[in-house]
């Protein structure tokens, strides 16, 4: 009998009047059915969150921290179960799904730690005569209820990056998971329901995308945290100019290999990391390697190694521990990637390996001689496709990185500390990774982009700051 997953309305289980199916992108098997909240139930959840806001904001830090610690512990205990679910929903190879659960475990643990040590600051004001006897205490308070809108590519960890910081600061959250991958978030709801968080402080609502504009516009939800496409993200921001909107959007991340990265070991390392991280989630990561920009001095030797390493990527059933690259989230996504590669080839590009689609799977692909007017040259492919570009200097390499509408992260393979600091100064991105692919993310560090890659930052501490504002208390008549 097929399981129909209930959703979480103000912290309790609930069912709607309809449901939808979630299917495995590898074999089409039914993963489960998910109940859809009615309009009345969505209203109930929002009203409960708004009512809970002052109560939750006043909740002692130890209560919030204990809840976050509990979630971290229970995710760790249920790692294999949840990883298998992520693979079934998303098509992500099981080894990467286990890693995703491990990252979510850490996100909730860090949130618990930050909840305990967020103390604000104090300052004496008698530095000028008018401030004699005055002392200030600065603390942060929630801006209000958070509407968290999560994507399909990390159905647990990117949910964690919205839920954990909100709980840590005492901000109620309405979470809307991606339609393709809602069950992981609903399982997280099971764990949240085991805690002592106030009623109304959280809901997990698998609301259809077409019903989201009303939620986005709701004045009781003053904070929106969205991860997804730049088109949808900026539509949301433009529609609610007076709300606080955090956008974690797309990229077309570049891996730069400079001339000094030229030993056999160097080139093997770069090729290994580039091949892995252009394909590791089927390329469905905002910081997957999409462009390799290599100095002419190392280009030929590097390309040979990259092609070989990409061909070594094991494809197939994502539930198999040996598989590196599974299917994309659905067949339409694979067809889109196929059409973009076909467009590139029609405009003169050469496919050095890959370029073949089978159902929802697209073979790991390397493309050279990409023309500037190809879609692949400027847009985010969000698939296992890598393009190669030869340059003749560091100047040219860094200019190529910046010649993009996106600016999320970049990787720079170099031993030159001056080049590293120059990259940090000049590259128009949110993060620069030296000696590795751009796909590295530590979940506690500030993560986000510039230009069309979004606004605001994730990373637990930084998201907590995004969800709160400073409020100053001035004490007077004191003998300091």
Buried (B, 14 or more C-beta within 10 A) or exposed (E): EEEEBBBBBBBBBBBBEEBEEBBBBBBEEEBBBBBBBBEEBBBBBBEBBBBBBEBBBEBEBEBBBBBBBBBBBBBBEBBEEBBBBBBBBBBBBBBBBBBBBBBBBBBBBBBBBBBBEBEEEEEEBEEEEEBEEBBBBEBBBBBBBBBBBBBBBBBBBBBBBBBBBBBBBBBBBBBBBBBBBBBBBBBBBBBBBEBEBBEBBBBBBBBEEEBBEEBBEBEBBBBBBBBBBBEBBBEBBEEBEEBBBBBBBBBBBBBBBBBBBBEEEBBBBBBBBBBBBBBBBBBBBBBBBBBBBBBEBBBEBBBEBBBBBBBEBEBBBBBBEEBBBBBBBBBEBBBBBBEBBBBBBEBEBEBBBBBEBEBBBBBBBBBBBBEEEBBBBEBBBBBBBBBBBBBEEBEBBBEBBBEBBBBBBBBBBBBBEEBBEBBBEBBBBBBBBBBBBBBBBEBBBBBBBBBBBBBBBBBBBBBBBBBBEEEEEEEEEEEE
